[in-house]
Amino acid sequence: MDVAVLGAAGDVGRQVCTQLVERRVLPTSSRLQLVGRADGASARATHGLRADLIDAYDEHAPLLDVALSPDEVVADVVVVAAGRTTPAVAGASTTRAELAATNLPVFESYARALAEHGSGHEVVIVVSNPVELGVAVMARVLGRHRVIGMGAWLDTLRFRRELAVSLGLRRHRIGGFVAGQHGEDLVPLWSTVRISGLDVDERRAALAGLRRDRTLDTFGAEIVDAQRLLTQVAADDTGAAFDLIDSWPPDLRVVTRPWMTHTSGAKTANGTANATVGLLATLLDGRDTVVAGQVALDGEVQLGGEPLRGVLGVPVVLGPEGWTRVMLDDLAPDEERLLLASRDRIDALLAAVGHGHARPEPARPAVVLDAEPVA
């Protein structure tokens, strides 16, 4: 299979390309297309990235080429990592609505180009934020089942890791998913958590201890309070802010640790690229695997007594031709409430730019959104 990375010279795009080559995900007979813009620094940097990758990994690198126009993109799997990102500066604020307004034309231009010049069988992995908007635009043009957003998978891997750390285990022993909107509106599905080596009663006891008698009904307020406190602590000592995060429950750490990482200036390109490459490896492997991802739903599953429609992060079966079934079993009442609220906020955002099902947006305290930047 051939892979194209849109925004290859950006922070995340560069990491995706590097990990694909370094980890030998693609055989030498495959092609990795590095996609940039013809104008400005992107064109120069994309050519430079190609030369650097060949220099470092010539013995096992796939075929590498550069494309500087949307109509030149040709691949079996397309990674969308192009567009504006959130500044990695403490106190810098870019709302999800601002990112949506800026990146909408980017999504639309590549979607049109793929529809006009592509094979009609490409699978698209959306990394750029708002990932839900990228999925909505691409799915409308290319077909729902060929498009998946990686945000829920990244959040899922983080959730599993935080649970594993709390239990003194390795991440591969933890199952479970995160749903909803990528970022502060994620929904940790505690009811889906499985722990290798523990029976049902042992798992329930372990998870009850980790949750500390909390429910998801207060999760949004906890995030706002935590971000405010971290901003105050990090102003004097960033290390102390990260130590504070370590003292919190796993689901709160899933949101606040990457937020703190990004606002520290380090960004989160490595983790984002790792999750993206993991989805790519799943597609290239040829076997169906259950992952979490943002997808465009059309009533495949019900929640709150109604069919779910619109873009939402949920567990799905992913295979070489895209996603198929939604794997969302009965949820706990607090999970269901939070997931529906997340769905409504996504719909409100998408409806504002003409790509959603308009619903009144639930009230929520104002927070700095989108701690997951991409190139």
N, C-alpha and C positions, 0 to 999 in steps of 0.2 A: 504494500500500500504506500501511496505517496501522501505527504503531509505538507500543508501550507500554513505558515504562521503569520497572521496579519499583525503589524506592529512589531516586527521581529527585533528591531533595534531598541525598543523600549526596555524598561527594567524587567518586566515579567516576560515579554517576548524573548528577550535575550536569554533569560534563564531557561525558558521552555526549550529553545533551540539547543542550548548547551547540554541540558540534561538528556534530551532525546539522543544526542550524539554520544555523550560520555557514557550513558547507561546502555548503549547499543540497542535501543528500542527498535530502531529501523535497521534493516539489513543494508549492506553496501549497494544492493541493486535497487533500493528504493530512492525516491527523491524527496529532499526537504527543501521547500521553496520559502525563501526569506522575503517577506513582502513589506515594502515601505512606501513612501510617497515620493513622487518625482521632484517635488519642490522642497527646498530647504535642506536642513541637516540630515533628515531621515534617509535620503538617497545615498549620501556619502557614508553614513554610519552602517547602512545595510550591506553595502559592498564591503566595507571594512570588517563587519562581523563574519561574512562569508570567508574572507581571507584568513581571519583569526581562527575560525573553526577548522579550516583545512590545515593550517599550520599546527594546531594542537592535536588533531585527531585523524590525520591523513590515513593511518593504517586501517581504520575501521569506519570512517565517515561515510554516510550515504552520499548520493549525488546532491550537490548543493547548487542552487541557482537563485537569482534575484529577480523579483518582479516589483515594478514601481507603479503599476496601474491596476485598479480593480478588475479590469477585463482580462488581465494576464494570469489571474489566479486559476490554477488547475491542480486539483488534488482529490484524493479520496476522503481525507479528513481535513477540515479547515478549522484552525484555532483563531478565534477573534480576540486579539489582545491589543487592538488599536483604539485610539481616542484619548480624551482628556483624563487625567487622574487627579486625585486629591493631593494637595501639597503635603509633604511629610515634614511639617513644621508645627510645633506646639502652638495651639491657639488659632491655627489656620482653619477656616471653615468653608467647606464646599458642600452644599446641600445636595441631596439626591435629585431634587428637581433641577438644580443647575447643571449637574452632570447629564441628566436626561436631555435637556435642551441642547447642550453642546454636542453630545455623542449621537443623538438621533440621526443627523445627516450622514455620519460615518457608517452607522449600521445600515441605513437605507441604501447607500451607494454600493456597499459590498453585497447586500442582498440582491439588488437589481443585477449586478454584474454576474453573480453566481447563477441566477435564474436564466440570464441570457446566454452566457458563455460556458457554463458548467456542464457536467455530465448528466445532471438530474438525479444523481445518486449520492452526492457528497453528504457526509455527516458533519455537522457544525458543532463545535464546542465553544460556547460563549464565555469569555473570561472578563471582558471589559464591563465596567460598571456604568449605569445600573444593569446588572446582568439580566434582570427580569425584562427590561426594555429590549435589550439585545435579542433575547429569546423570542419576545413577542414579534419583533420586526422580521427576524429571520424565519420564524415559523409561519408567519402569514404568507411569505413569498415562496418559501421552499418546501413547506409541509411540516406539520407538527412533529412527527416522529423522527425527523432527521436532525432535530435541533435540541441540544441540552445545555443548560448552564452549569458551570462547575462549582458555583458558590456553595450549594448545599453539600457537595461532596467534601470541599475543603472544611466547612464547618463540622461535618460528620467526623472527619479524621481528627480534628482538634478535640471534639467532644470525647472520642474514644481515648485519645492520649491523656486528657485530663482525668478521666475515670481511671485509667491504668495507673497513672502516677499516684493517685489517692489510694489505690488498692495495692500498690507495690508490685504491679504486674507489667508485662510488656503489652504494647497496643494490640498486637495480633491476637491476644486472648479476649479482647473486648469486641462485642457486636453492639449494634444500636445505630440510630440515625438522627440527624437534625433536619428539620423541614422549615418551611416558611420562606421569608425573604432573607437574602444574604446580608449579614451585618447585624445591627442592633435589633432587627426584627426577626431574628432566627428563633426557631422553636425546638428546644431540645426534647426529643421524644423519649423520656425516661422509661415509658412502658415497653419500648422496643429493645432495651438493653439486655444483652446476654453476656455471661461471664463464664468462660471455659473453666471447667473444674468445680463449679458451684451448682448445687441443685436449686430448685425453685425457692425453697424457704431460705437457704443461705444467701441467695441473690437478693431477695427482698430485704433481708436484714441488712445486708451490706449497703444497698442503695438507700434505704431509709436513713442510715447513719450519714451518708454523704449529702443527702438533701437537707438534713437538719430541720425537719418539720416545716419546710417551706413548700409553697405551691407556685405554679407559674403565674398565678393571678397577680403577684407582686413583682414579677420578673422585670418588667419594663421600668418600674420605679427604681428597682435595685440597680439597674444599669446606669440610669441617670445619676443617682447618688454616687455610684462607684467612680464614674468618669470625673465627676466634680472633685471628689476626694483625691483621685490620682493626679489630677492637674495641680492641686495644691501641694501634694507631697513631692511630685517630680520637679516642681519649681526649685526645690532645694537639693534633692537627691533622687536621681532617676533609679538608682539601685534599690533604694528604700521603697519606691513605688512598685517595682517588680516583686520585692519581698512581700509587700502587702497583698498583692494579687495571689501569691502562693497560699495565703491564709484563708482564702475564700472558697466557697463550694465550687465543684467542677463546672457547672453550667455557667456560672458567672465568670469564671476564668476563661471560658471559651470566647466570650465577647471582649473582655477587658484586656487580656494579654496581647492579642494582635492589635487592638486599638492603641495600647501603650507602646508596643513595638513600632507602630507606624509613626505616632506622634514624637517618638524619640529621635526620629530621623533615619532609623535603620531600614525602614520599610519592611514589607513582608513578601518580597519577590520569590525567595527560595521556597517557602511553604506553598505559595500559590502555584508556582511552576510544578512543584512535586505532585500536587493534587491533579493538575491538568495532565501531566505526563502519565499519571496513574490511570486516568480515564482513557487516554490515548492507547495505552498498553492493553486495556480491556477491549477496546474496539479492534485492535490489531490481532489480538489473541484468537478471535474467532468463536469464542464461547460466550453464552449469555451469563451475565453477572448482575446481582442486585447491588445498585449503588443509589446514592441520593443525588438529585439534580433538579434544577429549575426547568420545568417543561410546560408547554401550553396544553392545558387540560380541556376536555370537552365532554364532561360528564362520565368519565371512566370510573369514578369513585364518588361516594356520597359522604358528606360531612355535615353534621347538624341537620340531618333530614333532607338535604338538598344536594343535587349533583354539583360537583366542583367544576367550575369553568374559569378560564383565564390562566395566567402564568403563576405557578407556585412551586416551591421546592418540596419534593416528595420522594420517597423511595420508589425506584422503577427498575425494571429489567432492561439492561443495556447490552446490546450485541452489535455485530459488525454493520448492521443496516440501520442502527439507531435504537431508540427505546421502544418498548412494547407495552407491557403491563405495568400498572401502578400497584405497588405492594404496600398498601396502607390499611392495616387491620384496625379494629376498634381501638380508639384512643381513650385515655383517661379524660374526664371532663375538663380539667384545667388545660390539658394539651389541646383539646378540641376548641375551646374558647380562644386560646391564644393563636392557634393556626387560622381560625376564621378571621380574627382581627388582622393578622398579617396579610391574609388574602385581600381583605378590604383596602388596606393601605396600598398594596401593590396595584390594585385596580384603580384607585384614585390617582396614583402617579401616572399610570399608563393612559388613563382616560384624558388626563390633562394634555397629552401630546397625541391624542387620537388613536391609541392602541390598546384600550382596555374596556372593561365593563364598568361603567360609572356606578359607584356606590358612595354614600357619605363616608368620609374618612373618620375613623374613630379618634376621639381626642387623645392626645398624648403629649407629655412635656417635650419641649423643643430640645433636641440633642444634635450634636455634630454627627452627621451621617457618613457612611462609606469609609470605614477604616481600611478597606482592602483596595489599594490602588493598582491599576494596571497601566501598561504603556499605551 
